[in-house]
Amino acid sequence: MDKDRIAGSAKDFGGKLEGAVGDIAGDARTEAAGRVREATGTAQNLYGQAKDAAREATDAAVGYAKGAYENSGDTFRDGSQAIAKKVQDNPLGSMLMAGAIGFALALLMTRAPRRPPQRWR
């Protein structure tokens, strides 16, 4: 719990008490001061609640990111094992696929560069 929430609740309670005392005594100035203190306390309490919510959201995001990072190694390992198993099961198909990928990359890399469009003067 944030310190602003505690201080805000205390000011809110004190303001309500001061407003009630001013109302009972018939002192408009004391009652108004109590209402102002109550409003200030409510605002400070809401500010503390917002800080708590932001802190909790940040902690949840950090926890999610840590979990994703820790599980990324498992995902990579599982994918590598699946590929290795496919290669072992079908070596000829794997060689043909690797050759096709290499051929496509070679075509992309040896293509003539594009000429910029000609400007009209």
Secondary structure, DSSP 8 states (H G I E B T S, - for coil): --HHHHHHHHHHHHHHHHHHHHHHHT-HHHHHHHHHHHHHHHHHHHHHHHHHHHHHHHHHHHHHHHHHHHHHHHHHHHHHHHHHHHHHH-HHHHHHHHHHHHHHHHHHHSS----------
